[in-house]
Amino acid sequence: MKVLITGGAGFIGHNTAVYLKNQGYEVAAFDNLKRATGYAVERLKMHRVPLIKGDILSLRALKKALAGVDVVVHAAAYISVEESLKKPAMYFRNNVAGTANVAYACMRESVKLIYISSAAVYGNPAHLPISESHPANPISPYGLSKLMGEETVNFHARRGLKHVTLRLFNVYGPGQSSSYAGVITRFMERIRANKPPIIHGDGQQTRDFIHVYDVAEAIKLSVEKRLENETLNIATGTPLTIRMLAELTINHANLNLKPTFAKPRPGDIKHSYADISKAKRLLGFNPKINLEQGLKELLKLKTCLSS
Ligand SMILES: NC(=O)c1ccc[n+]([C@@H]2O[C@H](COP(=O)([O-])OP(=O)(O)OC[C@H]3O[C@@H](n4cnc5c(N)ncnc54)[C@H](O)[C@@H]3O)[C@@H](O)[C@H]2O)c1
């Protein structure tokens, strides 16, 4: 089976590409390389995953890349909440128009699509844990662009596209770009420089952190299972406060530091953790990497990445 991964030279894309390759799949990565990391490109090379330089905004490039492909994992997107608040149109163009091209091309070529969406579609939760039936009320252009991407995929599903949409919560692991990094990568960078992690807000906000290898496994299960047109949360189902995360990171690094506090970041959600019973039931998904283990392994990596 051949899988094409858009955004395949990004954090989640390249980890998934290598994971699937190691499981015996034929894999290719598709990326315009504008926000890829050198680390990801090197790892693709090392694992002999072909990298097609192309843009999802070009239907022609996509159609060409789809030759012989059975499943597309669509992970290409701009991903910064903060940046999206300043450049909303850029986010809608890239993430929505780009997804429209991917969905249309997959529909035309009868290729199954795994759309990588985000917990950002939910906005501030009305109840916890967040199940897939929770109303979608995004509070950033980024979250709205991911929701509009979902709607675009659903639209093409009514015209015959087969898809699975995965709403990822906070993903961490090796190879995350420092420019648009999640909180764990930012904390790691500070710790490696022997500086205290900076917490935005009071630190009582919660997140559901999932390791990128568990995400790759969820993607593999979505590729394999005979699931059609389902939307699933991918997370651990376990909340952690940002303060606890900062303290855990400091403790694992054996440093005598105390986190410092800065003003809250606009567009940040207060609490977020998932109900993952649907993914467990339909995919047989069971995240395996606990946070302490994931943090320890990340701390062993000597350097952080830059784009
Ligand atoms: N990182 C997380 O915690 C997280 C959480 C939820 C959802 N997601 C989703 O996962 C996906 C991947 O995120 P990531 O963290 O790997 O981001 P990333 O920035 O590391 O990777 C995205 C990749 O997409 C490429 N790309 C962007 N626009 C493109 C275009 N027009 N054409 C071709 N390539 C393009 C970039 O060059 C980059 O290599 C995104 O769709 C994001 O919304 C990520």
Ligand as a Chemical Component Dictionary entry (heavy atoms), coordinates in Angstrom:
data_LIG
# 
_chem_comp.id                   LIG 
_chem_comp.type                 NON-POLYMER 
_chem_comp.pdbx_formal_charge   0 
_chem_comp.three_letter_code    LIG 
# 
loop_
_chem_comp_atom.comp_id 
_chem_comp_atom.atom_id 
_chem_comp_atom.alt_atom_id 
_chem_comp_atom.type_symbol 
_chem_comp_atom.charge 
_chem_comp_atom.model_Cartn_x 
_chem_comp_atom.model_Cartn_y 
_chem_comp_atom.model_Cartn_z 
_chem_comp_atom.pdbx_ordinal 
LIG N1  N1  N 0  1.796  19.920 16.555 1  
LIG C1  C1  C 0  0.655  19.777 17.209 2  
LIG O1  O1  O 0  0.615  19.755 18.443 3  
LIG C2  C2  C 0  -0.650 19.629 16.448 4  
LIG C3  C3  C 0  -1.837 19.487 17.178 5  
LIG C4  C4  C 0  -3.032 19.343 16.496 6  
LIG C5  C5  C 0  -3.046 19.295 15.116 7  
LIG N2  N2  N 1  -1.894 19.444 14.428 8  
LIG C6  C6  C 0  -1.964 19.403 12.954 9  
LIG O2  O2  O 0  -0.972 18.502 12.500 10 
LIG C7  C7  C 0  -0.490 18.906 11.221 11 
LIG C8  C8  C 0  1.033  18.921 11.223 12 
LIG O3  O3  O 0  1.493  19.795 12.232 13 
LIG P1  P1  P 0  3.045  19.888 12.617 14 
LIG O4  O4  O 0  3.111  20.162 14.071 15 
LIG O5  O5  O -1 3.756  18.719 12.051 16 
LIG O6  O6  O 0  3.451  21.216 11.828 17 
LIG P2  P2  P 0  4.812  21.563 11.038 18 
LIG O7  O7  O 0  4.792  23.028 10.806 19 
LIG O8  O8  O 0  5.984  20.939 11.701 20 
LIG O9  O9  O 0  4.599  20.793 9.652  21 
LIG C9  C9  C 0  3.738  21.274 8.651  22 
LIG C10 C10 C 0  4.443  21.053 7.313  23 
LIG O10 O10 O 0  3.533  21.437 6.282  24 
LIG C11 C11 C 0  4.273  22.095 5.268  25 
LIG N3  N3  N 0  3.347  22.969 4.555  26 
LIG C12 C12 C 0  2.658  24.043 5.049  27 
LIG N4  N4  N 0  1.928  24.597 4.066  28 
LIG C13 C13 C 0  2.153  23.863 2.951  29 
LIG C14 C14 C 0  1.693  23.965 1.604  30 
LIG N5  N5  N 0  0.885  24.951 1.210  31 
LIG N6  N6  N 0  2.108  23.029 0.708  32 
LIG C15 C15 C 0  2.968  22.049 1.064  33 
LIG N7  N7  N 0  3.458  21.919 2.330  34 
LIG C16 C16 C 0  3.055  22.826 3.257  35 
LIG C17 C17 C 0  5.365  22.867 6.015  36 
LIG O11 O11 O 0  6.472  23.177 5.169  37 
LIG C18 C18 C 0  5.722  21.898 7.138  38 
LIG O12 O12 O 0  6.800  21.056 6.760  39 
LIG C19 C19 C 0  -1.126 20.269 10.939 40 
LIG O13 O13 O 0  -2.211 20.060 10.058 41 
LIG C20 C20 C 0  -1.646 20.734 12.290 42 
LIG O14 O14 O 0  -2.801 21.531 12.153 43 
LIG C21 C21 C 0  -0.682 19.623 15.054 44 
# 
loop_
_chem_comp_bond.comp_id 
_chem_comp_bond.atom_id_1 
_chem_comp_bond.atom_id_2 
_chem_comp_bond.value_order 
_chem_comp_bond.pdbx_ordinal 
LIG N1  C1  SING 1  
LIG C1  O1  DOUB 2  
LIG C1  C2  SING 3  
LIG C2  C3  SING 4  
LIG C2  C21 DOUB 5  
LIG C3  C4  DOUB 6  
LIG C4  C5  SING 7  
LIG C5  N2  DOUB 8  
LIG N2  C6  SING 9  
LIG N2  C21 SING 10 
LIG C6  O2  SING 11 
LIG C6  C20 SING 12 
LIG O2  C7  SING 13 
LIG C7  C8  SING 14 
LIG C7  C19 SING 15 
LIG C8  O3  SING 16 
LIG O3  P1  SING 17 
LIG P1  O4  DOUB 18 
LIG P1  O5  SING 19 
LIG P1  O6  SING 20 
LIG O6  P2  SING 21 
LIG P2  O7  DOUB 22 
LIG P2  O8  SING 23 
LIG P2  O9  SING 24 
LIG O9  C9  SING 25 
LIG C9  C10 SING 26 
LIG C10 O10 SING 27 
LIG C10 C18 SING 28 
LIG O10 C11 SING 29 
LIG C11 N3  SING 30 
LIG C11 C17 SING 31 
LIG N3  C12 SING 32 
LIG N3  C16 SING 33 
LIG C12 N4  DOUB 34 
LIG N4  C13 SING 35 
LIG C13 C14 SING 36 
LIG C13 C16 DOUB 37 
LIG C14 N5  SING 38 
LIG C14 N6  DOUB 39 
LIG N6  C15 SING 40 
LIG C15 N7  DOUB 41 
LIG N7  C16 SING 42 
LIG C17 O11 SING 43 
LIG C17 C18 SING 44 
LIG C18 O12 SING 45 
LIG C19 O13 SING 46 
LIG C19 C20 SING 47 
LIG C20 O14 SING 48 
# 
